[in-house]
Amino acid sequence: MAILISEEESDALEKVQGHLEISTPRWRRLKKRLLIRNSFLVLILSVRATAMIFLPESYLKAVFPFLEETVDLAQLAYSRIIVAAVFLSIYLYALRTNHYLRSASMLGLLVGVALLWSDISQYLVFGWHVVSIPALVGFCSRFLVVIILVVNYLDVRR
């Protein structure tokens, strides 16, 4: 004798059994949007990291004029790339499998806001008079990353 269950019951069972965060039909629609946004996010962060590695003196003077010139910006960029790769791997796993996606989205949002706050605090300490056009562009790119992370989180949360 076959037991038939509805799609809603099947989705509820999948959520309980496999830590699925989003129902399957909704997941199919949402996955493409999240991948497009995250590709844009990776592009923004890659441009910043490339500038930090290949143009360290220019980047340091333009974006962080209050830091000492003895700062090894390439080393800072490499360490941030490693941290970003770890978080990106966790997020992509959650995105691919639909497991713990809300938690991974919240983690990404917290890291993005923490990095944005570190930039803001530097300018609060040293004063806004040191802000230049390139510094403003760098700040806006970081702010855009946080906005993308917020939109991703809100889409997953709904």
N, C-alpha and C positions, 0 to 999 in steps of 0.2 A: 504494500500500500504506500503510495507516494504522498508526502506531506507538502502542501503548497504554502508558501509564505509570500507576503507582499514585498514589494521593493523597499518600502519603509522599514519593514521588520528585518529584511536582509541587511540594510544599511546599519540599523541599530545593532545587530549582531556583529557586524564587521567592526564597528566602533569599539564594542566591548572586548572583542577578542584580539584585535590587532593594534590598538591605540591609534586608529585612524582619526584624524582630526576633522576631516571634511567629508560629507557624504559623496559617494562615487559620481553621481550625475553632475553635481555642482563642481566637483574636483576637476572633471574633464574640461569644463568651461574656464575655470580659474587658472589652471596650470599654465596655459599659454601666456596669459597676461603676466603672471609672475615671472616666467622665464624671460619675456621681453624686457620687463622692468629691471630684472637682475642683470641682464646683459648690458643694459645702459649703465647700471650702477658699476659693474666691473670695468666698463670702458672709462668712466670718469676717474675711478681710483687708479687705473693703469696709467692714464695720462699724468696724474699727479706723481705717481711713483717714478715714472720715466723721467719727468722733469727733475725730481729730487736726485736721481742717480746720475743722469748725464749732464745736467747743468746745475751742480750743487752750489757754486758760488753765486750765480745769478738768482737762483731760486731762493737761497738763504737771504740775500740782500733785499729781494723784492717782497717775499711773503713774510719773513721773520726778521725785520731790520733790527730788532732789539736783541737778538741772540749774538753771542760771540762768534767770531769767524773761525774759531778753533773747533767748532762742532762738526763732527763727522756725519754729514747729512746722508751720505750713501749708506753708512752702517745703520742709521736710524730708519732709512727707507727699507732696507733689507729686513730688519727686525719687524717692522710693521707689515711687510709683505708676508712674512711667515705667520704672524698672528692672523692676518686677514685670510690667508689660505686655509688655516685651521677652521676658522669660523665659516668660511665659504664652503668647505667640505661638509661640515655639519649641516649647514642650511641646504645644500644641494642634495644630501642624503634624505633629509626630511621632505624636500620638495619632490624628489623622485619617488619616494615610497609612501608619502602622505602619512608618515609616522612622526609624531611630536612636532608637527609643523608650527603650531601656535607657540610652543616653547622656543623653537629655533627662531621664529620671527621676532619674538620678544627679546631674545638674546642679541640678535643682530641690531635691533633698535636701541637697546641699552648701550652696546658698544659704539654705535654711531653717535648717539647723544653724548657719550663720555668723551669721544674724540672732538666733537664740536665744542663741548664745554672747555676742553683743554685749550683750544684755540682762543675762545672768548676770554678765558681767565688770563691768558698771556697779555691780551690787549687791555684788559681791565687793570692789570698790574702796571704795565708800562705806559699806558695812556693811549687814547685813540688818535693822538696827533701823529703817531708813526704809521698810520694806515695809508697805504698807497693803492693805486689802481690794481696792480698785480696781487697785492694782499687781499683786496676786496674780492677779486675774482677767485682766489683760493678759498676764501671764507664762503663765498656763494656756492662754490662747488661742493664744499663740505655740507652746507645747508641743504643743497639739492639732494645729496645722498641721504640725509636724514628724512627729508620729505618722501623720497621713494620708499624708504624703510617703513615710515608711518603708514603710507598708503598700502603697502604689502601687508602689514600687520592688520590693518582695518579690514582688508579684503578677506584675510584668513579668519579673522575673528567673527565676521558676520555669519 
